[in-house]
Amino acid sequence: LSGDVTALALQVAPAPVLGTTLTYTTSHIGPTVILAVQMLSLGRIDPGIDLGGLGAPGCFQLLDTTSAAIVFLSGSPTATYVLPIPNVLGLLGLSVYGQSAALDLGANPLGLVTSNGMCSVVNSF
């Protein structure tokens, strides 16, 4: 990232429990961001793919995007996405991985900024 661009930060709350709603909050969305997305996937990439070689130093792809759900975010410097968790016992133990990304042409040669990754494991309590 260039010296005046801050990486995105992703948080999720509350704990993922059947029948509740998760709120993913992406912060540090800069004023020059053209497009920001929240990605959710059932697969993660560990330790992550370093995007520095593509022109986004300090940025990593942390989840499997081939099967990811992508939601467009609206807002700056913070945007939220709400995910309801149905009260279905078959979801117990399901891991959902999240990461945010933004198109910011001035951030780096690739014009991409990413967030940290989050893992939420669905529980019953």
C-alpha positions in Angstrom: 0.0 0.0 0.0 1.2 3.5 -0.6 2.1 5.6 2.4 -1.2 7.5 2.5 -3.6 4.5 2.0 -4.8 2.4 4.9 -5.6 -1.2 4.5 -9.3 -2.1 4.9 -10.3 -3.6 8.3 -13.0 -6.2 8.7 -14.9 -7.1 11.9 -17.8 -9.4 12.5 -20.2 -9.5 15.5 -21.9 -11.0 17.4 -20.9 -14.6 17.8 -22.4 -16.7 15.0 -25.3 -18.5 16.6 -28.3 -20.3 15.0 -31.2 -17.9 14.6 -29.2 -14.7 14.9 -27.7 -12.2 12.5 -24.1 -11.5 11.9 -22.9 -8.0 11.0 -19.8 -7.6 9.0 -18.3 -4.1 9.3 -15.6 -2.9 6.8 -13.8 0.2 7.8 -11.0 2.4 6.4 -12.9 2.7 3.1 -11.1 5.7 1.6 -12.7 8.6 -0.2 -11.2 7.6 -3.5 -12.6 4.1 -3.5 -14.6 3.4 -6.6 -16.1 0.1 -5.5 -16.0 -1.9 -2.3 -17.2 -5.5 -1.8 -17.8 -8.0 1.0 -16.9 -11.5 0.1 -18.1 -14.6 1.9 -16.9 -18.1 1.2 -16.9 -21.7 2.6 -13.3 -22.0 1.7 -10.2 -20.2 2.9 -6.7 -19.9 1.5 -4.1 -20.3 4.3 -1.6 -18.6 4.5 -3.1 -16.5 1.7 -2.0 -15.5 -1.8 0.4 -12.5 -1.7 -0.9 -9.9 -4.3 2.3 -7.9 -4.1 3.6 -9.5 -7.3 0.5 -8.3 -9.1 1.0 -4.7 -7.9 -0.8 -4.7 -4.6 2.0 -4.9 -2.0 0.8 -5.8 1.5 -2.5 -7.2 0.2 -3.5 -10.9 0.3 -6.3 -13.1 -1.0 -7.4 -15.1 2.0 -10.5 -16.9 0.8 -11.6 -19.1 -2.1 -13.3 -16.7 -4.5 -14.4 -19.4 -7.0 -17.4 -20.1 -4.8 -17.6 -16.8 -2.9 -20.8 -14.7 -2.5 -20.0 -11.1 -3.3 -22.0 -8.2 -2.0 -21.4 -4.6 -3.0 -20.8 -2.2 -0.1 -22.1 1.3 0.1 -20.5 3.9 2.5 -17.3 5.5 3.5 -15.3 5.3 5.7 -17.4 2.4 7.1 -19.9 0.0 5.5 -21.8 -3.0 6.9 -23.3 -6.2 5.6 -25.9 -8.2 7.6 -26.0 -12.0 7.3 -28.9 -13.8 8.9 -28.2 -17.3 10.2 -31.2 -19.6 9.9 -32.2 -21.7 12.9 -31.2 -24.9 11.0 -29.3 -27.6 13.0 -27.5 -28.7 9.8 -25.6 -25.4 9.9 -23.9 -26.2 13.2 -20.1 -26.2 12.8 -20.2 -24.5 9.4 -17.3 -22.2 8.9 -17.9 -19.0 6.9 -14.9 -17.0 5.8 -15.1 -13.3 5.1 -12.8 -10.7 3.5 -13.4 -7.2 2.0 -11.8 -5.7 -1.0 -11.9 -2.2 -2.6 -11.0 -0.8 -6.0 -8.9 2.3 -5.3 -6.9 3.3 -8.4 -4.5 5.4 -6.4 -3.7 2.9 -3.7 -1.1 0.9 -5.7 -0.3 -0.2 -9.3 -3.1 -2.9 -9.2 -5.6 -0.5 -7.7 -6.8 -3.0 -5.1 -6.9 -2.9 -1.3 -7.9 -5.9 0.8 -8.9 -6.4 4.4 -7.9 -9.0 7.0 -9.8 -12.3 6.9 -12.5 -13.4 9.4 -13.7 -16.9 10.2 -17.1 -17.5 11.8 -18.1 -21.0 13.0 -21.8 -21.4 13.5 -22.7 -22.6 17.0 -25.9 -23.2 19.0 -25.1 -21.0 22.0 
